[in-house]
Amino acid sequence: SKQIFHDAAIKAYQVHSCPSCEKDYLIGKTSDKVFPDYCTHCGLILFGKCPTCGETNFMHFPYCRSCGSPIKSVAKEDKQAQA
């Protein structure tokens, strides 16, 4: 998996683009309240649930937007599993 840095994640989230392939991840969605689990263009995991409170979060941010708990990046978990 590709490591996404925080500044790149913020910019990508603000314009609804995948931080890996830079394509619009809301393409075909009727609402920006509906979050895709992954990018349909490159497969990068985008959104997931906070392990503490269950709130949907952009998985490339370090903390939950609802409760502030650390979010384990899927990319970090993939790297550790491969080691």
Secondary structure by P-SEA (a helix, b strand, c coil): cccccaaaaaaaaaacccccccccccccccccccccccccccccccbbbccccccccccccccccccccccccaaaaaaaaac
